[in-house]
Structures are given as structure tokens and as C-alpha cells.
Amino acid sequence: MSSKTKSKTRETASRYKPGDWLIEEILLEGKPHFAVKDLATNDDARIELSKLEFDGTEMITWVPIDDDLLSKGAVVLPGLPQTYGDASLLFLESVDFVLRYASVDSTHAKLAVLAVMTGWLQEKAPVLPILNPRGGSETGKSRLGSLLWLISYHGLRADGALSLSSLFRNIERWHGAVFMNEGDLGRGRTDESESRQIVKALNAGYEKPGTIWRTNKETMESEVFSVFGLKIIATRQGFPDDALESRAFVIPMRTSADRKKNLPPEALAHAQTLRDKLLAFRLDNLDSFTNDYDLEFPGVNPRLNQILQPMASLAKSKIPAFYREIATIAQELAEALVEERAKSLDGLIVRAYFLLDLKGPGGTTAREIAETILGNFEEDLKPERIGKRLGPLGFRKTRATTSARSRLVELPPEMREDMARKYLPRDERDTVLVSRESESPMVTPEPNRSSAETVAAPALFPDPATIRDEDKLFGGKNFADVFSHIRNRVRWDSARPDLWIARDAMLAFQMPENAQGAALALVQIVRRMETDP
């Protein structure tokens, strides 16, 4: 070794060099060690106290982190890697663990576990969601959050953090999942500035690179923290920030029956076993797993597609049985997200506006919106507060016809459909969209007909059996995807008007307006295919 070579000792919980090696901190008999995987030979992991790595002109001795967070149980680590069969079996065992000790429906349990397993491969995931168990007092949200934390990668329980700098440093130090209990940001906190900074960190941390900047008050120098990783935040209410709300998988907690009032020792032991198996899963799959950047679910909003993509990529390659369920679940999640938005301040404003608009177009006022919200949704909001949100939502001022209504606002026509689909629950949305479309001179309302009646399809589809990939009829969109989407809508929402289903498909695939005739014709053909014996 050259005399210029310097030897340094550094702490780490994980080191990864693609195609070469992977180092993971574990707890063995209560003491931190490393599990070292040789990725080039794919041999079983060996256990070492430290690892020497030659890096340029420096010889670095990597040692495992041994701090108070680890010794006092705020960070949970695996032990020796254990065999797990295959990823599907590990997935089912983890779901069973969650359902055994928490009262949550199986669909949300599966999605949460899939997110946790994706977190164990976080270096290959471009985004990781915020899992948000949400409900009132004694609904089991803290229990579910704790169970997910116990099986997460480098799970850090951060609800006891006393300072932002401490929180951010420890997230960067451990580079894993973070669990915050009772994380109602902006509600009940005395320091609003602190809440805003946590919101910014959470918004940044769901997507790579996930870095935030802070200024050290003592040195006045900028500090950069990496806060990317899975977040688990149990709350009573929705997040006060729309951007943060859109990054969350809301897990509604509506029951108060935790399976056991306190987690028994066997639950903690089972969680340790699962972490050991999940470590083996990471060692086996991190180097080979790739995110499918082309994977999308038709009819699902872009943000939800972005969040689902790495999770669905993992399911597609390792858990195929659950992957087949995800497309249906994605539609349900999209609708659930709308239901949550509808309860927010912006959602109440938009819903009230459309209620007023149905009575007669021509604009409205913040006071009228406030009165409509109070009368229909029993929320007492000040007109001044509503007025501050109208501009950011896209409302524009219009000329008043009387001095009594001097400050009129309305939504631009091009925004109506998108806003209705974003904030209005399904029944309200259907009323608004069908009402607006039936008033349009470009649209001929459908005649009333029984489900047994059939309508002759336009000549562009003379017979269902002759359908081919006529992509050009739908603005260049893939015909097979459009057909599948419309068929699902006809099956699940058979009572919807043909025009509604056609417009729904047009919005889902961003079709041009001149594709409406083709979409409507396809809906009518699918109805015949579904009803004919």
C-alpha cells in the first residue's frame, strides 16, 4: 500500500455496488454485524464485523451503525437471512401477519405489504408512496402503522423526533422507511413553520433523488439531506397540502377492533422472522429487479400511475397472481382519491360551485359558495377564506350584471370536466357531466331506452366480429386498451348512459374531440356483445 494511502473508518447501514457486492447491517445476538453478498458469484451471504473497500487512494473500513436509535428500538433491523420459498409466499405470509393483528380490509393490506416489499428494493424504485392509515380515535391506525414499520426496510420510528435537523439526519443516516404516528401536520402543532418544512420534506422524499436543503444556523452553510424512502404516516384527517395528499395511499380505518389490544411477544417474533426473510429477498432480487417504465393502467390519473408503477413492476415479475388484481384495484383507488379530495376545502368549493352552476350558469360569488357549502355539506367557511382559494383553483373573474353580485367568478369551460372528475364524487360527477354534455350543441342526447333495446351501430363498425385495431379512429390510441376500458365500464356501470361511458374513455385516454363518434359507437357495440346470448 502506498504511503499516501489514508485509512478511514465510516459508518453505514447498507452499501451497494451493482453487479459486485451488497452490504447490509444486521443484528446478531443483539450486536450489529454485516451480511455481505457477493453479487458477481451469487454465493450465499457471509457475516462479517466490518468490510474493507479500496476506493481510489483511500482505504475505507466500513463499520455498522451502533447508536441510541438502534439500541433503544427506534430502528428495526433483520437478523440472519432466512429462506422464504419465493416472493409470492413471502408476500402472502406478510399479508397474513398484518391481517392477524390489525383490522383492515385485505385489499389495502395487500397494497401496503407490496409497498413495503418494494421499499426493500428501494434503490431500483423511482418513487415510493406515503402509506397513510387514516381514521378517528381508536380505529387501529397506529396499530397498522406499527405492523408495517416492523417489517419495513431499516424501519425508523420518527414520531418522537424533537427537531427537524435530527429527523432529517437520521432518515439520511439509516436510508430506510419512516413511521410517524399521529402525523396530522399543521393541526395542533404550535410551530407552523416546522409543519411546512416537514410537508416539503415528505413531498420531496417520495421521489428520487429526494433531497432537501437546510441552512445550518450556526455555520450558515447549506446542508443537503437525502430523505427518499417509504413513509408510513398515521393521521386522523387528510393532509393539509394537496401535493402531499396526492402522493399518499390512504388506508381508511373505520373499525375499532384491534385483534389484540397489545401486540403479544409472538407478534414481535414473527415480525423479526419476516424481516430476516425480507433481507434474503433483498439480497436475492435487488441486483436483478428493474422498474418497468412503460407500465401504466388506463383510466387512472397520472400521479397514481406514477406511484403504482414500481409496485406493479415488482408484482408483475415476482407476484403474478396479485398483479392481475392491481388493474381493478387501481380504478378503485382512483375513485377513493376523488372521495377524499371531495372533503377538502378545494373539493367543497368546487362541489358547491357546480351545484350553483346547475341552477343556472353565469358565475357566482364567494359568499354564495360559502352559503351553499353550509347548506349542503354543513361546513361553516368564511367567504374570505374561500375567495383566497378561487384563483389558485383556476376560477376567473367575470363581469357582473348587478351591483349586488359585483365579484363574480366562474370556471373556464375547458376546465369543467377535469375539475369535475378531480373533485366530485361519482354521483355528483355524473349529474354534472351528463347535464353539461346534454346542453352542448355538439352532442345529441341519447334517447331513453330499455336495456333490452339495441341501437344500430354506425357504419364505421358494421359488425362486432369485424373489429380490428382501428387505432386511428381514437386519435392514435391503442384500440385494444380502449376496447378493454369500455368493456369494463359497460360491465361494472351498465346503468350509465352510453355517452357518459364514451366521454369517460375519451378523458382516460386523452382522445381528441373528433373521436367521440367512434367511442360512442364502440360503447354501443360492446353493449350488444354483452347482452346478446
C-alpha positions in Angstrom: 0.0 0.0 0.0 1.4 3.4 -0.9 2.5 5.7 2.0 0.0 8.3 0.7 -2.9 5.9 1.2 -5.1 7.1 4.0 -7.2 4.7 6.1 -10.7 6.0 7.2 -13.5 4.4 9.2 -17.0 5.2 8.3 -20.4 4.0 9.5 -23.1 2.6 7.1 -26.2 0.6 7.3 -26.0 -0.5 3.7 -23.6 -0.3 0.8 -24.5 -1.4 -2.8 -22.3 -1.7 -5.8 -24.4 -3.0 -8.7 -23.1 -6.3 -10.1 -20.4 -6.5 -7.5 -21.4 -6.6 -3.8 -24.1 -5.7 -1.3 -23.5 -5.0 2.4 -26.4 -5.0 4.8 -26.4 -4.3 8.5 -28.0 -6.9 10.7 -28.4 -7.6 14.4 -26.8 -10.8 15.6 -27.3 -11.7 19.3 -28.1 -8.0 19.9 -24.9 -6.7 18.2 -24.6 -5.1 14.8 -22.8 -7.0 12.1 -22.7 -7.0 8.3 -24.3 -9.5 5.9 -22.1 -9.4 2.7 -23.4 -10.7 -0.6 -21.1 -11.3 -3.5 -23.3 -10.4 -6.5 -20.7 -11.5 -9.0 -20.7 -15.1 -7.8 -24.2 -15.1 -6.2 -22.8 -17.0 -3.3 -24.8 -17.1 0.0 -24.2 -14.0 2.2 -21.4 -14.2 4.7 -21.3 -12.5 8.0 -18.5 -10.0 8.9 -17.9 -7.4 11.6 -16.5 -4.9 9.1 -15.7 -4.6 5.4 -12.6 -3.2 3.8 -13.1 -1.4 0.5 -10.4 0.1 -1.7 -11.8 3.3 -3.2 -9.3 5.3 -5.3 -6.5 6.3 -3.0 -8.4 5.7 0.2 -8.8 2.5 2.2 -12.1 2.7 3.9 -13.2 0.5 6.8 -17.0 0.3 6.8 -18.5 -0.4 10.2 -22.2 -0.9 11.1 -24.1 1.9 12.8 -24.4 1.4 16.5 -26.4 4.3 18.0 -29.2 5.0 20.6 -31.9 4.7 17.9 -30.8 1.1 17.3 -30.1 0.1 20.9 -33.4 1.6 22.2 -35.6 0.1 19.4 -36.4 3.1 17.3 -34.8 1.4 14.3 -35.6 -2.2 13.5 -33.2 -4.4 11.6 -33.2 -8.0 10.3 -31.0 -10.8 11.7 -29.6 -13.6 9.7 -31.2 -14.0 6.3 -33.8 -16.8 6.2 -35.1 -18.8 3.3 -38.6 -17.7 2.2 -39.6 -20.0 -0.6 -40.5 -17.5 -3.3 -41.7 -13.9 -3.4 -45.4 -14.9 -3.7 -45.2 -17.0 -0.5 -43.4 -14.2 1.4 -46.0 -11.7 0.2 -48.9 -13.9 1.4 -47.1 -14.5 4.8 -46.6 -10.8 5.3 -50.2 -10.0 4.4 -51.4 -12.7 6.9 -49.2 -11.1 9.6 -50.9 -7.7 9.0 -54.4 -9.1 8.9 -53.8 -11.2 12.1 -53.1 -8.2 14.3 -54.9 -5.3 12.6 -58.5 -4.6 11.5 -58.0 -3.6 7.8 -59.5 -4.9 4.6 -57.4 -7.4 2.7 -57.1 -5.2 -0.4 -55.4 -2.4 1.5 -53.3 -4.9 3.4 -52.0 -6.4 0.2 -51.2 -2.9 -1.3 -49.4 -1.9 1.9 -47.4 -5.0 2.0 -46.5 -4.7 -1.7 -45.3 -1.1 -1.0 -43.2 -2.4 1.9 -41.6 -5.1 -0.3 -40.9 -2.5 -2.9 -39.2 -0.5 -0.2 -36.8 -3.4 0.4 -35.6 -2.8 -3.2 -35.7 1.0 -2.9 -32.5 1.6 -4.9 -34.4 0.4 -8.0 -37.7 2.2 -7.4 -38.1 5.8 -8.8 -40.9 6.6 -6.3 -42.2 5.1 -3.1 -45.6 6.1 -1.7 -46.7 7.5 1.6 -48.8 4.9 3.3 -51.5 6.7 5.3 -53.6 4.8 7.7 -56.4 7.3 8.4 -59.2 7.4 10.8 -60.6 8.8 14.1 -59.7 7.8 17.6 -59.4 4.1 18.4 -59.7 2.9 14.8 -56.5 1.0 14.7 -54.4 3.3 12.5 -51.5 3.3 14.9 -51.5 -0.5 15.1 -51.5 -0.9 11.3 -48.7 1.7 11.1 -46.6 -0.1 13.7 -47.1 -3.5 12.0 -45.9 -2.1 8.6 -43.0 -0.4 10.4 -41.9 -3.6 12.0 -41.5 -5.3 8.6 -40.1 -2.4 6.7 -36.5 -1.9 5.4 -34.5 -0.1 8.1 -37.7 1.0 9.7 -37.2 4.2 11.7 -39.9 5.2 14.2 -39.7 9.0 13.9 -42.8 10.3 15.7 -40.6 11.1 18.7 -38.2 13.4 16.9 -37.7 16.7 18.7 -36.1 18.7 15.9 -36.2 18.7 12.2 -32.4 18.5 11.8 -32.4 15.4 14.0 -35.2 13.9 11.9 -33.6 14.6 8.5 -30.2 13.4 9.6 -31.4 10.1 10.9 -33.5 9.5 7.8 -30.4 10.0 5.7 -28.3 8.0 8.1 -30.4 4.9 8.0 -31.8 5.3 4.5 -35.0 3.3 5.1 -38.7 3.5 5.8 -40.0 6.1 8.3 -43.1 5.7 10.5 -44.7 8.8 12.0 -47.7 8.2 14.4 -50.3 10.9 14.8 -48.8 12.8 12.0 -51.5 15.4 11.5 -49.3 18.1 10.1 -50.5 21.6 10.6 -53.2 20.6 13.0 -52.4 21.2 16.7 -48.8 22.0 16.1 -47.6 25.2 17.7 -44.8 25.7 15.1 -46.5 26.2 11.7 -43.1 26.7 10.1 -42.0 23.3 11.3 -45.1 21.7 9.8 -44.5 23.3 6.4 -40.9 22.1 6.4 -42.0 18.5 7.2 -44.5 18.7 4.4 -41.8 19.9 2.0 -39.6 17.0 3.1 -42.3 14.5 2.6 -43.2 15.8 -0.8 -39.5 15.6 -1.8 -38.9 12.2 -0.2 -41.4 10.2 -2.2 -39.4 10.6 -5.5 -35.7 10.3 -6.3 -33.4 11.9 -5.7 -35.4 13.0 -2.6 -33.1 15.7 -1.4 -33.9 18.8 0.7 -31.7 21.8 1.7 -31.4 23.4 5.0 -29.2 26.2 6.3 -27.1 25.4 9.4 -28.0 28.2 11.9 -24.5 28.1 13.5 -22.3 28.0 10.4 -24.8 29.5 7.9 -23.8 26.8 5.4 -26.2 24.8 3.3 -26.8 21.2 4.3 -28.3 18.7 1.9 -30.2 15.7 3.2 -31.4 12.6 1.3 -34.9 11.7 2.6 -36.1 9.3 -0.2 -37.8 6.2 1.0 -41.1 4.7 2.1 -43.1 6.8 4.6 -45.9 5.5 6.9 -47.9 8.3 8.5 -50.9 7.6 10.6 -53.3 10.5 10.8 -56.9 11.4 11.9 -57.6 13.6 8.9 -56.3 14.3 5.4 -53.1 16.2 4.8 -53.4 20.0 4.6 -51.3 20.1 1.5 -52.8 18.9 -1.8 -49.5 17.8 -3.3 -48.8 15.6 -0.2 -52.4 14.2 -0.4 -51.8 13.2 -4.0 -48.7 11.2 -3.0 -50.5 9.2 -0.3 -52.1 5.8 -0.4 -55.0 6.4 2.0 -55.9 3.3 4.1 -59.3 4.0 5.6 -59.6 2.8 9.2 -63.2 2.6 10.2 -63.3 -0.1 12.9 -62.1 0.0 16.4 -61.4 -3.7 16.9 -57.6 -4.3 17.0 -57.3 -8.1 17.1 -55.3 -7.8 20.3 -55.1 -4.7 22.5 -51.3 -5.0 22.8 -49.0 -6.8 20.4 -48.0 -10.1 22.1 -44.4 -11.3 22.1 -45.1 -13.8 19.3 -46.1 -10.9 17.0 -42.8 -9.2 17.6 -41.0 -12.5 17.0 -43.0 -13.1 13.8 -42.0 -9.6 12.6 -38.4 -10.4 13.2 -38.7 -13.6 11.2 -40.3 -11.6 8.3 -37.5 -9.1 8.4 -35.0 -11.9 8.1 -36.8 -13.3 5.1 -37.2 -9.9 3.6 -33.5 -9.4 3.9 -32.9 -12.6 2.0 -35.5 -11.3 -0.6 -33.4 -8.1 -0.9 -30.2 -10.0 -1.3 -31.7 -12.2 -4.0 -33.5 -9.6 -6.0 -32.0 -6.1 -5.7 -29.5 -6.5 -8.4 -31.8 -8.1 -10.9 -35.0 -6.1 -10.3 -35.9 -3.4 -12.8 -38.7 -0.9 -12.9 -41.0 -1.2 -16.0 -41.1 2.5 -17.0 -43.8 1.7 -19.7 -46.2 0.1 -17.3 -49.4 2.2 -16.9 -53.1 1.5 -16.1 -55.6 3.0 -18.5 -58.2 5.3 -16.9 -56.0 6.0 -13.8 -54.7 9.5 -13.2 -51.0 10.2 -13.8 -50.0 10.6 -10.2 -51.5 7.3 -9.2 -49.9 5.6 -12.2 -46.6 7.0 -11.2 -46.8 5.7 -7.6 -48.2 2.3 -8.7 -45.6 1.7 -11.4 -42.7 0.3 -9.3 -45.0 -1.7 -7.1 -46.8 -3.1 -10.1 -43.4 -3.9 -11.7 -42.5 -5.9 -8.7 -45.8 -7.7 -8.7 -45.6 -8.4 -12.4 -42.2 -10.0 -12.1 -42.5 -11.8 -8.7 -46.1 -11.9 -7.6 -48.1 -12.5 -10.8 -51.3 -13.6 -9.0 -51.7 -10.2 -7.3 -50.6 -8.3 -10.4 -53.8 -9.5 -12.1 -55.8 -7.8 -9.4 -54.0 -4.4 -9.5 -55.7 -3.0 -12.6 -59.1 -3.3 -10.8 -57.7 -2.0 -7.6 -56.2 1.0 -9.4 -59.6 2.0 -10.6 -61.0 1.7 -7.0 -58.1 3.7 -5.6 -58.6 6.5 -8.2 -62.2 6.8 -7.1 -61.3 6.7 -3.4 -58.8 9.5 -4.0 -61.6 11.6 -5.5 -63.8 10.9 -2.5 -61.0 12.1 -0.2 -60.5 15.3 -2.3 -64.2 16.0 -2.2 -64.0 16.5 1.6 -61.1 19.0 1.3 -61.5 22.8 1.2 -60.9 22.9 -2.5 -63.3 19.9 -3.0 -66.1 21.7 -1.1 -65.6 24.8 -3.1 -65.7 23.0 -6.5 -68.7 20.9 -5.4 -70.6 24.0 -4.3 -69.8 25.8 -7.5 -71.2 23.0 -9.6 -74.4 22.9 -7.5 -74.9 26.6 -8.1 -74.0 26.2 -11.8 -76.6 23.5 -12.3 -79.3 26.1 -11.2 -78.1 28.5 -13.9 -74.8 29.5 -15.4 -73.4 33.0 -15.3 -70.9 32.9 -12.4 -71.2 33.1 -8.7 -69.6 34.7 -5.6 -67.5 33.5 -2.7 -70.4 34.3 -0.4 -72.8 32.2 -2.4 -70.3 29.3 -2.4 -70.0 29.6 1.4 -73.7 29.6 1.8 -74.1 26.5 -0.5 -71.3 24.7 1.4 -73.0 25.4 4.7 -76.4 24.3 3.4 -75.3 21.1 1.7 -72.2 20.0 3.5 -72.6 21.5 6.9 -69.3 23.2 6.9 -69.2 26.9 8.0 -66.5 28.6 6.0 -65.8 32.3 5.7 -66.2 33.9 2.2 -62.8 35.5 2.6 -61.2 32.1 3.1 -63.0 30.7 0.0 -62.0 33.8 -2.0 -58.3 33.1 -1.4 -58.6 29.7 -3.0 -60.6 30.6 -6.1 -57.6 32.0 -8.0 -55.3 29.0 -7.3 -58.1 26.6 -8.4 -58.4 28.3 -11.8 -61.6 30.3 -11.3 -61.6 33.6 -13.3 -63.5 36.8 -12.7 -66.4 37.6 -14.9 -68.4 40.7 -15.4 -71.3 41.2 -13.0 -74.8 42.0 -14.2 -75.9 43.6 -10.9 -74.2 45.7 -8.2 -75.3 43.2 -5.6 -73.1 40.5 -7.2 -70.1 42.6 -8.0 -67.4 39.9 -7.7 -68.5 37.0 -9.9 -66.2 34.1 -10.7 -66.6 31.0 -12.9 -64.6 28.1 -14.1 -63.4 28.3 -17.7 -65.3 25.8 -20.0 -62.1 23.9 -20.8 -61.5 23.2 -17.0 -65.0 22.0 -16.1 -64.6 18.3 -17.0 -61.2 17.9 -15.4 -62.3 19.7 -12.2 -65.5 17.6 -12.0 -63.5 14.4 -12.3 -60.9 15.5 -9.8 -63.2 16.7 -7.0 -66.7 15.4 -7.4 -67.9 12.1 -6.1 -69.3 9.8 -8.7 -73.0 10.6 -8.4 -72.4 14.4 -8.4 -69.9 14.0 -11.2 -72.4 12.0 -13.4 -75.0 14.6 -12.9 -72.7 17.5 -13.9 -71.1 15.8 -16.9 -74.3 14.4 -18.3 -76.0 17.8 -17.7 -73.2 19.7 -19.4 -73.0 17.3 -22.4 -76.7 17.3 -23.0 -76.7 21.1 -23.2 -73.8 21.2 -25.7 -74.8 21.9 -29.3 -72.1 19.4 -30.3 -73.8 16.5 -28.6 -77.1 14.8 -29.4 -78.7 13.4 -26.2 -79.3 9.7 -26.1 -83.0 8.7 -26.4 -84.4 6.9 -23.4 -84.4 3.1 -24.0 -84.6 -0.1 -22.0 -81.6 -2.2 -21.5 -83.1 -4.8 -23.8 -83.3 -2.4 -26.8 -80.4 -2.3 -29.2 -79.2 0.6 -31.3 -77.7 0.0 -34.7 -74.0 0.9 -34.7 -72.8 3.5 -37.1 -71.3 2.2 -40.4 -67.8 2.5 -39.2 -68.3 -0.7 -37.2 -70.7 -2.7 -39.4 -70.3 -5.8 -37.2 -68.6 -6.6 -33.9 -66.8 -9.6 -35.4 -65.0 -7.3 -37.9 -63.4 -5.1 -35.3 -59.7 -4.8 -35.8 -57.0 -2.4 -34.4 -58.6 0.7 -35.8 -56.3 2.9 -33.7 -56.7 5.9 -36.0 -60.3 6.2 -35.1 -59.3 7.0 -31.5 -56.7 9.6 -32.0 -53.9 7.1 -32.3 -54.7 5.4 -29.0 -54.3 1.6 -28.8 -57.6 0.1 -29.8 -57.2 -3.0 -27.6 -56.7 -0.8 -24.5 -59.7 1.4 -25.4 -61.9 -1.6 -26.0 -60.9 -3.2 -22.7 -61.6 0.0 -20.8 -65.1 0.5 -22.3 -66.0 -3.2 -21.8 -65.1 -2.9 -18.1 -67.2 0.2 -17.8 -70.2 -1.4 -19.5 -69.9 -4.4 -17.2 -69.4 -2.5 -14.0 -71.5 0.6 -14.8 -74.2 -0.8 -17.0 -76.7 1.8 -15.9 -74.5 4.6 -17.1 -75.6 6.3 -20.4 -73.6 5.4 -23.5 -72.5 9.0 -23.8 -71.1 9.0 -20.3 -69.1 5.9 -20.9 -67.8 7.2 -24.2 -66.7 10.5 -22.6 -65.1 8.7 -19.7 -63.0 6.7 -22.2 -62.1 9.9 -24.0 -60.8 11.5 -20.9 -59.0 8.4 -19.7 -57.0 8.1 -23.0 -56.8 11.8 -23.7 -58.6 11.4 -27.1 -59.4 14.4 -29.3 -62.9 15.6 -29.5 -63.4 14.3 -33.0 -63.0 10.7 -31.6 -66.4 11.0 -29.8 -68.4 9.3 -32.6 -66.0 6.3 -32.7 -66.0 6.0 -28.9 -69.8 6.2 -28.7 -70.2 3.6 -31.5 -67.8 1.2 -29.7 -69.8 1.5 -26.5 -73.0 0.5 -28.4 -71.2 -2.4 -29.9 -69.9 -3.6 -26.6 -73.4 -3.4 -25.1 -74.7 -5.7 -27.8 -71.8 -8.1 -27.3 -72.5 -8.2 -23.5 -76.3 -8.6 -23.9 -76.6 -10.9 -26.9 -76.7 -14.6 -25.9 
